[in-house]
Amino acid sequence: MFIIKSKYLIPSAEDVHVDHSLVVEGEDIVEILPNEEVEKKYPNAKIIDKSNSILMPGFINGHMHQYGVLSRGIPANVEFKDFEGFLWNYWWPFIENRIGLKEVKATTKASAIELIESGVIGFCDTLEAPNTEEGTLIEQGKLLEEIGMKAVLSLESCERISYENGVKCLDENSRLIDWSRKNSKMINGIMCTHTTFTCSEDFLKLAYEKAKHLQAPWQFHLSESIYEVNYCLKKYNKLPVKYLDDLGLLGEDVLASQCVKVNEEEIQILKKKGVKVVHMPLSNCEVGGGFAPIHELLEAGVEIALGTDGYINDFFSVMKSAFLLHKAVKEDASVMPASKVFKMATEYGAKVLGWKDTGKLIPDNKADFIIMEDNFKTPVTLDNIFDQIVVQGEKEFIDSVYINGKPVLENKVLKTIDKSQVFKDMKTVAEEFWKF
């Protein structure tokens, strides 16, 4: 058993305690007590004194692509003006189609470090590598378990190469789901497809049936740009959400990423069916996809997590952009308050990934938390604490990250992975990968 004292202890977006301690035994949270009482009740417990710091739930990244590290600065020399050009002329030929196990191993370690150092305790990854070796997902899962991170892993499946290739990728997801249930407490699997414009009706139904048979969730990208909307209207005379709903494919076990170009009717369908959503504000900017109607989705009651998309993995940058961009789009400074963004980064992240024992610091939940130094230039108060964290917070303020009660970052030192060696190896793999 150990106790961590704090200046501010944040169990959730609705609750903040001053001068309180978190009591942890094994992997679990036991209780929260005032600092002056905790040692009396637990005189033999180890005390970690962080009484000048902020203790809060670890962040949860609802959608990313770990392999995306390889694309940073890649000399592809390809111009694209829209999302269609981004995929067909750049991303698919230069990145996705060339990813194999070697690249997955290097990027898994490198991006995990980036996530941990910005306070992320777990994430959902979509590997987009249709030509990778069989067993890649299990190897990725083993690496992450060694590092000590929680993760939901998947291989994106579609028919853009061939139907047979798509089925092969679906089967890779099935193997990972089965392996994770038998072998891991930290890793989960999820069935995964791409979009309505790379998957036929029959293929989508096959993925749905496989997920249903395995009693597993299913995720896909949805309306990331106007391209998918126009495709569905032209081919099916329906908007993407309506098309999927008419096929009977939407439900509470569905995780839809992006949802940039959804209208009010589609939002109501997503809410009615209980579909979960992940918002990627920064990557939406990169590909010129537009601004997702997050305010409207939240108002409708849709649960939305935040994701990095593997583009910029600093979670503080993601939170800042979610807080700021929608105010500009709506021309309303009241939308997306900091406490709501914080909830999306923690509690909603856990909910959309189906993690029932994390996202909040409450008794019997897993001890997944971060310790943040109070290095703010102005005082932190009960009235401004979420604004300070979301708007003025920086990853450099993160002192420690605990996952299942174990430190993966402690006093700013990574405990489970050699950062210098990983980044050296990552650069070597990237240099080789960039040789077209």
C-alpha positions as CSV (number, residue, x, y, z in Angstrom):
1,M,0.0,0.0,0.0
2,F,1.1,3.6,-0.7
3,I,-0.3,7.1,-0.2
4,I,0.2,10.1,-2.5
5,K,-0.4,13.5,-0.9
6,S,-1.4,16.3,-3.2
7,K,-2.3,20.0,-3.2
8,Y,-5.3,19.4,-5.5
9,L,-6.8,16.0,-6.0
10,I,-9.2,15.7,-9.0
11,P,-11.4,12.6,-8.9
12,S,-13.4,13.7,-11.9
13,A,-14.4,16.8,-13.9
14,E,-17.2,17.4,-11.3
15,D,-15.1,17.0,-8.2
16,V,-11.9,18.7,-6.8
17,H,-10.4,18.2,-3.3
18,V,-7.9,20.5,-1.7
19,D,-5.0,19.0,0.4
20,H,-6.1,15.4,-0.1
21,S,-4.4,12.1,-0.6
22,L,-4.9,9.0,-2.8
23,V,-4.6,5.7,-1.1
24,V,-3.5,2.8,-3.4
25,E,-3.2,-0.9,-2.7
26,G,-1.9,-3.1,-5.5
27,E,-3.6,-2.0,-8.7
28,D,-6.6,-0.3,-7.1
29,I,-7.6,2.9,-5.5
30,V,-8.7,2.3,-1.9
31,E,-10.0,5.8,-0.9
32,I,-9.4,9.5,-0.8
33,L,-8.7,11.2,2.5
34,P,-7.5,14.7,3.7
35,N,-3.8,14.9,4.0
36,E,-3.9,15.4,7.8
37,E,-5.9,12.3,8.4
38,V,-4.4,9.7,6.0
39,E,-1.3,8.9,8.0
40,K,-3.3,8.3,11.1
41,K,-5.5,5.8,9.4
42,Y,-2.6,4.1,7.5
43,P,0.5,4.5,9.7
44,N,2.5,1.8,8.0
45,A,1.8,2.9,4.4
46,K,4.5,4.3,2.2
47,I,4.1,8.1,1.8
48,I,4.8,9.9,-1.5
49,D,4.7,13.6,-0.7
50,K,3.5,15.6,-3.7
51,S,1.6,18.1,-1.6
52,N,2.5,20.9,-3.9
53,S,1.2,19.1,-7.0
54,I,-2.1,18.3,-8.8
55,L,-3.1,14.6,-8.9
56,M,-5.7,13.6,-11.5
57,P,-6.9,10.8,-13.7
58,G,-4.6,9.9,-16.5
59,F,-5.6,11.0,-20.0
60,I,-7.1,8.5,-22.5
61,N,-6.4,8.8,-26.2
62,G,-9.5,7.5,-28.0
63,H,-8.0,7.2,-31.4
64,M,-4.5,7.2,-32.9
65,H,-2.2,5.5,-35.4
66,Q,1.1,4.7,-33.7
67,Y,2.8,4.0,-37.0
68,G,2.2,7.7,-38.0
69,V,5.5,8.7,-36.5
70,L,7.1,7.5,-39.7
71,S,5.4,10.1,-41.8
72,R,6.9,13.1,-40.0
73,G,8.9,15.0,-42.5
74,I,8.9,12.2,-45.0
75,P,10.3,13.4,-48.4
76,A,7.4,12.2,-50.5
77,N,7.3,15.4,-52.5
78,V,3.6,15.0,-53.2
79,E,1.1,17.8,-53.3
80,F,-2.5,17.3,-52.3
81,K,-5.4,19.8,-51.8
82,D,-8.1,17.7,-50.3
83,F,-8.7,14.5,-48.3
84,E,-9.1,12.3,-51.4
85,G,-5.7,13.5,-52.7
86,F,-4.2,13.0,-49.3
87,L,-5.2,9.3,-49.3
88,W,-4.7,8.2,-52.9
89,N,-1.6,10.2,-53.7
90,Y,0.3,10.3,-50.5
91,W,-0.8,8.3,-47.4
92,W,-1.7,4.9,-49.0
93,P,1.2,4.5,-51.4
94,F,4.0,6.1,-49.4
95,I,3.0,5.1,-45.9
96,E,0.3,2.5,-45.2
97,N,1.1,0.0,-48.0
98,R,4.8,-0.2,-46.8
99,I,4.3,-0.7,-43.1
100,G,5.5,-4.1,-41.7
101,L,6.3,-5.6,-38.3
102,K,9.7,-3.9,-38.1
103,E,8.1,-0.4,-38.5
104,V,5.3,-1.3,-36.0
105,K,7.7,-2.3,-33.3
106,A,9.8,0.9,-33.6
107,T,6.8,3.3,-33.8
108,T,5.0,1.5,-31.0
109,K,7.8,2.2,-28.6
110,A,8.5,5.8,-29.8
111,S,4.8,6.9,-29.7
112,A,4.2,5.2,-26.4
113,I,7.0,7.4,-24.9
114,E,5.3,10.6,-26.4
115,L,2.0,9.6,-24.9
116,I,3.3,8.7,-21.5
117,E,5.2,12.0,-21.2
118,S,2.1,14.0,-21.9
119,G,0.1,12.1,-19.3
120,V,-1.7,9.4,-21.4
121,I,-2.3,6.1,-19.6
122,G,-4.1,4.3,-22.4
123,F,-5.2,4.6,-26.0
124,C,-7.0,3.0,-28.9
125,D,-4.7,2.3,-31.9
126,T,-5.7,1.7,-35.5
127,L,-2.8,0.1,-37.4
128,E,-3.2,0.8,-41.1
129,A,-0.9,-1.8,-42.7
130,P,-2.7,-4.1,-45.1
131,N,0.6,-5.8,-46.1
132,T,2.0,-6.4,-42.6
133,E,2.9,-9.9,-41.4
134,E,0.5,-12.2,-39.6
135,G,0.8,-11.8,-35.8
136,T,1.8,-8.1,-35.9
137,L,-1.0,-7.0,-33.6
138,I,-0.1,-9.6,-30.9
139,E,3.6,-8.4,-31.1
140,Q,2.4,-4.8,-30.7
141,G,0.3,-5.8,-27.7
142,K,3.3,-7.6,-26.1
143,L,5.5,-4.6,-26.4
144,L,2.8,-2.3,-24.9
145,E,2.3,-4.6,-22.0
146,E,6.1,-4.6,-21.3
147,I,6.0,-0.8,-21.3
148,G,3.0,-1.0,-19.0
149,M,0.3,0.9,-21.0
150,K,-3.3,0.1,-21.5
151,A,-4.4,-0.2,-25.2
152,V,-7.2,-1.3,-27.5
153,L,-5.5,-2.5,-30.7
154,S,-6.8,-3.2,-34.2
155,L,-5.8,-3.5,-37.8
156,E,-7.8,-1.5,-40.3
157,S,-9.6,-3.8,-42.8
158,C,-11.0,-2.8,-46.2
159,E,-11.1,-3.8,-49.8
160,R,-9.0,-1.1,-51.5
161,I,-6.4,-3.7,-52.2
162,S,-8.7,-6.7,-52.5
163,Y,-11.5,-8.5,-50.8
164,E,-9.1,-11.3,-49.8
165,N,-6.7,-8.8,-48.2
166,G,-9.6,-7.2,-46.3
167,V,-10.6,-10.6,-44.9
168,K,-7.0,-11.3,-43.9
169,C,-7.0,-8.1,-41.9
170,L,-10.3,-8.9,-40.2
171,D,-8.8,-12.3,-39.2
172,E,-5.8,-10.5,-37.7
173,N,-8.2,-8.5,-35.5
174,S,-10.0,-11.8,-34.5
175,R,-6.7,-13.3,-33.4
176,L,-5.7,-10.3,-31.4
177,I,-9.1,-10.2,-29.6
178,D,-8.8,-13.9,-28.7
179,W,-5.1,-13.6,-27.6
180,S,-5.8,-10.5,-25.4
181,R,-8.7,-12.2,-23.6
182,K,-6.5,-15.2,-22.7
183,N,-3.2,-13.5,-22.1
184,S,-3.4,-9.9,-21.1
185,K,-4.9,-7.6,-18.5
186,M,-3.7,-4.4,-20.3
187,I,-4.5,-5.1,-23.9
188,N,-7.9,-5.4,-25.6
189,G,-8.9,-6.0,-29.2
190,I,-11.6,-4.4,-31.4
191,M,-12.8,-5.2,-34.9
192,C,-11.9,-2.6,-37.3
193,T,-12.8,-1.4,-40.8
194,H,-12.0,1.7,-42.8
195,T,-14.9,3.6,-44.4
196,T,-18.0,3.2,-46.6
197,F,-15.9,4.2,-49.7
198,T,-13.3,1.4,-49.2
199,C,-15.7,-1.3,-47.9
200,S,-18.7,-2.8,-49.7
201,E,-22.0,-3.6,-48.0
202,D,-21.1,-7.3,-47.9
203,F,-17.7,-6.5,-46.4
204,L,-19.2,-4.3,-43.7
205,K,-21.7,-6.9,-42.8
206,L,-19.0,-9.5,-42.6
207,A,-17.0,-7.3,-40.1
208,Y,-20.2,-6.7,-38.1
209,E,-20.9,-10.5,-37.9
210,K,-17.3,-11.2,-36.9
211,A,-17.5,-8.6,-34.1
212,K,-20.9,-9.9,-33.0
213,H,-19.7,-13.5,-33.0
214,L,-16.7,-12.5,-30.8
215,Q,-18.8,-10.2,-28.7
216,A,-16.3,-7.5,-29.5
217,P,-16.7,-3.8,-30.3
218,W,-16.2,-2.4,-33.8
219,Q,-14.6,0.8,-34.9
220,F,-14.3,2.7,-38.2
221,H,-13.6,6.2,-39.6
222,L,-16.8,8.1,-40.3
223,S,-17.3,11.2,-42.5
224,E,-13.8,12.5,-41.9
225,S,-14.3,14.8,-44.9
226,I,-16.9,15.8,-47.5
227,Y,-15.4,13.0,-49.7
228,E,-17.2,10.2,-47.9
229,V,-20.5,12.2,-47.8
230,N,-20.4,12.8,-51.5
231,Y,-19.5,9.2,-52.2
232,C,-22.5,7.8,-50.2
233,L,-24.9,10.3,-51.7
234,K,-23.8,9.5,-55.2
235,K,-23.7,5.7,-54.8
236,Y,-26.5,5.1,-52.3
237,N,-28.4,8.3,-52.3
238,K,-27.9,8.4,-48.5
239,L,-25.7,10.1,-46.0
240,P,-23.1,7.8,-44.5
241,V,-24.7,7.5,-41.0
242,K,-28.1,6.9,-42.6
243,Y,-26.6,4.3,-44.9
244,L,-24.9,2.4,-42.0
245,D,-28.0,2.6,-39.9
246,D,-30.3,1.2,-42.7
247,L,-27.9,-1.7,-42.9
248,G,-28.5,-2.3,-39.2
249,L,-24.8,-1.8,-38.4
250,L,-25.0,0.9,-35.7
251,G,-25.2,0.2,-32.0
252,E,-23.7,0.7,-28.6
253,D,-20.6,-1.4,-29.5
254,V,-19.7,0.9,-32.4
255,L,-16.9,3.5,-32.1
256,A,-16.9,6.1,-34.9
257,S,-13.8,8.2,-35.3
258,Q,-13.8,11.7,-36.8
259,C,-17.5,12.5,-37.6
260,V,-16.5,15.8,-39.1
261,K,-19.2,16.0,-41.7
262,V,-22.4,14.8,-39.9
263,N,-25.6,16.8,-39.9
264,E,-28.3,17.1,-37.3
265,E,-30.3,14.1,-38.6
266,E,-27.1,12.0,-38.4
267,I,-26.3,13.2,-34.9
268,Q,-29.7,12.1,-33.7
269,I,-29.2,8.7,-35.2
270,L,-25.8,8.4,-33.5
271,K,-27.3,9.3,-30.2
272,K,-30.3,7.0,-30.6
273,K,-28.1,4.0,-31.4
274,G,-25.6,4.8,-28.7
275,V,-22.6,5.1,-31.0
276,K,-19.5,6.4,-29.3
277,V,-17.4,9.1,-31.1
278,V,-13.7,10.3,-31.0
279,H,-12.7,13.8,-31.9
280,M,-9.3,14.7,-33.5
281,P,-9.2,18.5,-33.7
282,L,-5.6,18.8,-34.9
283,S,-5.5,16.1,-37.5
284,N,-8.8,17.4,-39.0
285,C,-6.9,20.6,-39.6
286,E,-4.0,18.8,-41.3
287,V,-6.0,17.1,-43.9
288,G,-8.4,20.0,-44.5
289,G,-11.3,17.9,-43.3
290,G,-13.1,20.7,-41.6
291,F,-14.5,21.2,-38.0
292,A,-16.6,18.4,-36.4
293,P,-19.9,19.6,-34.9
294,I,-18.7,18.5,-31.4
295,H,-20.8,21.1,-29.6
296,E,-23.9,19.7,-31.2
297,L,-22.9,16.1,-30.6
298,L,-22.3,16.8,-26.9
299,E,-25.6,18.7,-26.6
300,A,-27.4,15.7,-28.1
301,G,-25.8,13.5,-25.4
302,V,-23.2,11.6,-27.5
303,E,-20.2,10.6,-25.5
304,I,-17.0,11.9,-27.2
305,A,-13.4,11.2,-26.4
306,L,-10.4,13.1,-27.6
307,G,-7.8,11.5,-29.9
308,T,-4.4,12.5,-31.4
309,D,-4.8,10.5,-34.6
310,G,-1.0,9.9,-34.3
311,Y,-0.5,13.3,-35.8
312,I,0.6,15.3,-32.7
313,N,0.8,13.1,-29.7
314,D,1.1,15.9,-27.1
315,F,-2.3,15.5,-25.3
316,F,-2.1,19.0,-23.9
317,S,-1.9,20.4,-27.5
318,V,-5.0,18.3,-28.3
319,M,-6.9,19.6,-25.3
320,K,-6.0,23.2,-26.0
321,S,-7.2,22.9,-29.6
322,A,-10.5,21.3,-28.6
323,F,-11.0,24.1,-26.1
324,L,-10.2,26.9,-28.6
325,L,-11.2,25.9,-32.1
326,H,-14.9,25.3,-31.5
327,K,-15.2,28.7,-29.9
328,A,-14.0,30.3,-33.1
329,V,-16.2,28.1,-35.3
330,K,-19.3,28.8,-33.3
331,E,-18.4,32.4,-32.6
332,D,-19.3,31.6,-29.0
333,A,-16.8,31.7,-26.2
334,S,-19.1,29.7,-23.9
335,V,-18.9,26.4,-25.9
336,M,-16.4,23.7,-25.0
337,P,-15.6,24.8,-21.4
338,A,-12.4,23.5,-20.0
339,S,-14.1,21.1,-17.6
340,K,-15.9,19.4,-20.5
341,V,-12.7,19.0,-22.5
342,F,-11.1,17.5,-19.3
343,K,-14.0,15.1,-19.1
344,M,-13.5,14.1,-22.8
345,A,-9.8,13.5,-22.1
346,T,-10.5,11.2,-19.1
347,E,-13.9,9.8,-18.2
348,Y,-15.4,9.9,-21.7
349,G,-12.2,8.3,-23.1
350,A,-12.7,5.4,-20.7
351,K,-16.3,5.1,-21.6
352,V,-15.8,5.0,-25.4
353,L,-13.1,2.3,-25.0
354,G,-15.3,0.2,-22.7
355,W,-13.0,0.6,-19.7
356,K,-15.3,0.6,-16.7
357,D,-12.6,0.8,-14.0
358,T,-10.7,3.8,-15.0
359,G,-11.2,7.5,-16.1
360,K,-12.1,8.6,-12.5
361,L,-10.2,8.4,-9.3
362,I,-12.7,6.6,-7.1
363,P,-12.5,3.6,-4.8
364,D,-12.1,0.2,-6.6
365,N,-11.1,1.8,-9.9
366,K,-7.6,1.1,-11.2
367,A,-4.9,3.4,-9.9
368,D,-4.4,5.2,-13.3
369,F,-3.4,8.7,-12.5
370,I,-0.9,11.4,-13.2
371,I,0.9,13.9,-11.0
372,M,1.3,17.4,-12.4
373,E,3.6,20.0,-11.0
374,D,2.1,23.4,-10.2
375,N,4.4,25.3,-12.5
376,F,1.7,27.7,-13.7
377,K,2.6,31.3,-13.8
378,T,-0.5,32.4,-12.0
379,P,-2.3,30.8,-9.0
380,V,-4.3,27.6,-9.4
381,T,-7.7,27.9,-7.6
382,L,-10.9,25.8,-7.4
383,D,-12.5,28.2,-9.8
384,N,-9.8,28.1,-12.5
385,I,-8.1,24.7,-12.1
386,F,-9.6,23.1,-15.3
387,D,-8.8,26.2,-17.3
388,Q,-5.2,26.1,-16.0
389,I,-4.8,22.5,-16.9
390,V,-6.4,22.5,-20.3
391,V,-5.4,25.9,-21.6
392,Q,-2.1,26.6,-19.8
393,G,-0.9,23.1,-19.0
394,E,2.2,21.7,-20.6
395,K,3.6,18.2,-20.9
396,E,6.7,19.4,-19.1
397,F,4.6,19.8,-16.0
398,I,4.0,16.0,-15.8
399,D,6.0,14.6,-12.9
400,S,4.7,11.0,-12.7
401,V,2.3,8.6,-14.5
402,Y,0.9,5.6,-12.8
403,I,-0.9,2.8,-14.6
404,N,-2.6,0.0,-12.6
405,G,-0.8,1.3,-9.5
406,K,2.7,1.1,-11.1
407,P,4.9,4.1,-12.2
408,V,5.8,4.2,-15.8
409,L,7.1,7.7,-15.4
410,E,8.3,8.7,-11.9
411,N,9.9,12.0,-11.0
412,K,10.2,12.7,-14.8
413,V,12.1,9.5,-15.4
414,L,10.7,6.7,-17.6
415,K,10.8,3.5,-15.7
416,T,10.0,0.8,-18.3
417,I,11.7,1.9,-21.5
418,D,15.0,3.4,-22.6
419,K,14.1,6.7,-24.3
420,S,17.4,7.4,-25.9
421,Q,17.8,3.9,-27.4
422,V,14.2,3.9,-28.7
423,F,14.5,7.2,-30.4
424,K,17.9,6.2,-31.9
425,D,16.3,3.0,-33.3
426,M,13.3,4.9,-34.5
427,K,15.5,7.3,-36.5
428,T,17.3,4.3,-38.1
429,V,14.0,2.6,-39.1
430,A,12.7,5.9,-40.5
431,E,15.8,6.5,-42.6
432,E,15.5,3.1,-44.1
433,F,11.7,3.5,-44.6
434,W,12.2,6.8,-46.4
435,K,14.3,5.1,-49.2
436,F,11.6,4.8,-51.8
